[in-house]
């Protein structure tokens, strides 16, 4: 009877957690709707535009902190905060390098989080080593492909090493995301790479993409949502394991 009661309790807890999580996500979806309705990329750069663009990410910061507490600041919540700073910088084209720096630091914090104990992974299989290899070959190949176009830019001396450094940190982040074996985290990192790839290919005149801004922002918000939800799920699983250990002791 104790086992049945425990199972029923766990089901109720999961259902309640899902309902609460959905309520926490309502501000994120509402702010995304406002962003796309107003379509900030077509407006003049302003503090209001920056705030509306960063609002969905700030909603995710509050979501992660509500489950993870202050420790999330040296992890996914901190990465999201830096991403919001990068969003604000990118509103002004002349702050592109500053925005890229914010996102690079965000990826470093994501990487630190993916190395934490709650993301501890078992030994990697051959398929995961192949995935790691694909990620690194893709990153190296994209950088080699972009360099000739970067050298045509007025700030080529700064952009060539900066883009190389950024590709390095995002590939490291994606590799560690794959190491966690968590689908949401892995998919979020891959979608993030796709969003940034679209930015690079269009910004540096490799080729143009119809509805590029729609693609960039949709994939960006989706990537951040999956990473945030993956972190929340990891925290919930860690807490559930602690509860079960106490019950058995």
CORVEN-V490939 format. One record per residue. RES is the residue in one letter. D_CENTER is the distance of its C-alpha to the mean C-alpha in Angstrom with 2 decimals. Layout:
res = (RES:RES)
d_center = (D_CENTER:D_CENTER)
This chain:
res = (X:X:X:X:X:X:X:X:X:X:X:X:X:X:X:X:X:X:X:X:X:X:X:X:X:X:X:X:X:X:X:X:X:X:X:X:X:X:X:X:X:X:X:X:X:X:X:X:X:X:X:X:X:X:X:X:X:X:X:X:X:X:X:X:X:X:X:X:X:X:X:X:X:X:X:X:X:X:X:X:X:X:X:X:X:X:X:X:X:X:X:X:X:X:X:X:X:X:X:X:X:X:X:X:X:X:X:X:X:X:X:X:X:X:X:X:X:X:X:X:X:X:X:X:X:X:X:X:X:X:X:X:X:X:X:X:X:X:X:X:X:X:X:X:X:X:X:X:X:X:X:X:X:X:X:X:X:X:X:X:X:X:X:X:X:X:X:X:X:X:X:X:X:X:X:X:X:X:X:X:X:X:X:X:X:X:X:X:X:X:X:X:X:X:X:X:X:X:X:X:X:X:X:X:X:X:X:X:X:X:X:X:X:X:X:X:X:X:X:X:X:X:X:X:X:X:X:X:X:X:X:X:X:X:X:X:X:X:X:X:X:X:X:X:X:X:X:X:X)
d_center = (43.10:40.71:38.37:38.49:37.88:34.90:33.42:34.07:32.54:29.31:29.16:29.75:27.09:24.47:25.71:25.65:22.13:20.99:23.00:21.70:18.03:18.91:20.64:17.76:15.64:18.53:17.76:14.29:16.10:18.98:17.20:15.50:19.07:20.55:18.31:19.24:22.79:23.40:21.52:20.74:20.38:24.10:25.13:26.34:24.03:24.55:23.23:23.25:21.13:18.59:18.62:18.28:15.30:13.45:14.88:12.36:9.62:12.58:13.44:10.30:11.29:14.70:13.75:12.24:15.18:17.63:17.06:16.27:18.51:18.62:17.44:13.82:14.22:14.40:11.16:8.05:10.10:11.11:7.86:7.29:10.95:10.84:8.42:11.11:13.65:12.46:12.70:16.15:17.22:16.55:18.90:21.60:21.93:23.72:20.73:18.58:18.87:18.03:14.83:13.90:14.90:12.67:9.52:11.26:11.85:8.32:7.73:11.07:10.38:7.66:10.52:13.08:11.73:11.78:15.30:16.52:19.34:17.69:15.67:18.96:19.52:22.87:24.28:22.61:24.63:25.75:23.34:20.34:22.10:22.52:18.81:18.22:21.03:19.75:16.38:18.45:21.12:18.80:17.30:20.88:22.26:19.96:20.75:24.41:24.36:22.88:25.18:28.29:26.62:25.17:28.73:29.98:27.97:29.92:27.52:27.45:28.36:25.19:22.81:23.80:22.84:19.83:18.23:19.31:17.71:14.33:14.57:15.64:12.75:10.07:12.59:13.07:9.49:9.81:13.29:12.64:10.20:13.27:15.52:14.39:15.84:13.62:13.14:10.21:8.16:9.80:9.56:5.84:6.04:9.19:8.46:6.17:9.38:11.55:10.51:11.19:14.22:15.56:15.44:17.28:19.80:20.75:20.73:22.90:25.23:24.80:25.23:24.59:22.74:24.02:21.68:19.19:17.79:17.43:15.60:13.20:12.36:12.49:10.09:7.65:8.17:8.29:5.01:3.66:7.00:7.05:4.90:7.10:9.98:9.89:10.30:12.95:14.64:14.94:16.55:18.83:19.94:20.70:22.73:24.49:25.50:26.94:28.90:30.31:31.34:33.19:34.89:36.13:37.42)
